[in-house]
Amino acid sequence: MATHVSELSIEEFKELISESVRTSFEDMLEDYTAMGSPEFLRSIAEAREQYKRGDVTPLEQLSGV
């Protein structure tokens, strides 16, 4: 496996760029779809209120560390 861009073939480089663009587009589309959901937007507002109140769970508790 190549560790530097200069070590990639043209086809490997094209595939790397193509996969990066595809992943970014899928993420953007998912975000766009989610933002159009009233339920999703309400859940964000609720989460922000919980955070302001300090109603949070420490990361250590979630990860079992």
N, C-alpha and C positions, 0 to 999 in steps of 0.2 A: 504493500500500500504506500502510495506517495505521501510524503510529509510536507512537500512544498508545491506550490502551484506550478512552478517551472518543471516539475517532474511528471506532471499530468500530460496525457495525450490530449489532443484536441477533443476527441469524443468523450473522454473522462471529464474534461473541463466543461463541455456542453451539458453533460448529464448533471454535474454538480450545480451549475447555474440553474438548469431547468428544475431540478428538485427543490432548490432554495426558493425559486419564484413560485412554484406550485404550493409549497408549504405556506409561504407568506400569504398567497391568495386565499388558500383554504382558511387560514386563521382570520383574515380580514372578513371573509364571507360569513364565517361563524359569528364574529363580533357584530357584524351588520345585522344579521338575523336576530341575534340575542337582543340587540338594542331596540328592535321593533316589537319586543314582547313586553307588554305591560307587567306581567308577572315577574319577569326578570328585572325590570326597572324598579319595581316595588321591593324586590329582595335586596337590591343594591342600597336603596334608601334605608331599609331596615337594618342592614349590616352597618351602615355608617352611623346610625343612631346608637346601635349597640356599642360600637367602638367609642363614641363620644361619652357614653355612660360608663365606660370601663368594663363593660360586660363582655370580656374576652377570656379565652383560655390560653395560658402560657404555652409557647411552642414546645417546651420540654414535656409538658403533660400530653401533648398530642403525639409526639414522636417516641414517647416511652424512654427518653434519655434521663 
